Amino acid sequence: MDFKKIILRKMFRLRIIGGKHTAIEHLNKGLPKHAVGEAKNAVKELIKEEFILQKPTSYGLQVSLNPEKIEEIIKIIEN
């Protein structure tokens, strides 16, 4: 499974872009239990590649899609 693509598609579908963010733990919802570790690694890679932006808050780490890379994200999702 391509977890990067799954996570990007989910965030794009829910419009979690720029100012709208969600808890990093919510990205694993809906995935099989045995795949959660791989999905967490995929999120870390997406953060390093700057497709996902981090927003530290008092209630935990929040994430959103990088609005400057939306065109690249759409190309990844469509392939």
Steps between C-alpha positions, in 0.01 A plus 500: 500500500614853425432667834632838387239512225222381734585765761530782246169398337323489837629842607419654160148351499435645847655835391758498780711765328697791645307658789273199553682225686441169675673291764775280359338197668184544288688418180514132598123464537346258255824313436554135600653462847805316363577794267505782756881488544560530126249785478679691779827464308329626184377809690855569624632475142227734372598752768866478395396547135295804613171370357362511855556795733520464879334734747593441863217595738438480872281194441738306272654495156267605217561454127367639172587483131747757372297741282811582294526137386134433417568457126765233573267331750219484241737335249602239761137428590389463137775251406 
